[in-house]
Amino acid sequence: MAAGDQHSVTLQGIELPYVRKGSGRTLVMLHGGGGPVAAMPFADLLAERFDVVAPIHPGFAGTEIPEHFDNIHDLKFLYLDFMDALGIRDAVLMGFSMGGWAAAEIAVMTTERLSKLILVDAVGIKPGDRERRDIPDVFATPPPELVKLTWHDPAKAPDLGALDDAGLAMVAANRVALALYTWDPYMHNPKLPGLLHRVRIPTLLIWGASDRLVTPAYGEAYLRLLPDARLVVIPEAGHAPQAEQPRAFVEHVRAFAA
């Protein structure tokens, strides 16, 4: 990322950093629990056609968690304010995993500033009954097993062993923030399935075929709940198709958003 891509805006007493790069139709990206994604190759490919705007959730990448934040709905209202502050209109809103949940919550609340929605291996709903765990417990799963659940090719996963103490501390802080936003109840809003009919804009669901954490069947459950949606499943990709198959991922986004 070039230094010129980095900005910040103060909202609700929070200094919110964000990356903005490229030109064209505005594409707002909400990252998942792994942290910011704007420096990844797929984001640069998207910036060739889009005005990419990628905020960093409070608590991630070394930022502080505001004292009054305690769940995903705090992110929802923060990003509604964020789009107001930047004067964003006619945007494509794209969210990854936890960020997909936040994006769905935003679109349920209002699509005033949005034209299309993209959910990538998103959490947020609970297709099964209360006795069935739809998503494995990421906080209790040993890291080697979590890599197998989330990556088609585990060799492409980030090597935590190569991180220095500061890098490991940031990973740990990201996990704390992820728990804050997604723990109670775990990875879903019980009311969201009954509200998704309010998403009255075209929606693209992108899933990795090898995602064993949030499986393509979970994406099919989202598909049944949204009024104007389609699902594409990318082969040889896990929970982060944008990382494992960046070109295929970008082609689907470009075709949908055109």
Beta strands, then each sheet from edge to edge (+ up, - down):
strand 1: 6-11
strand 2: 14-21
strand 3: 25-30
strand 4: 50-55
strand 5: 91-96
strand 6: 114-120
strand 7: 203-208
strand 8: 229-234
sheet 1: 1+ 2- 4+ 3+ 5+ 6+ 7+ 8+
end
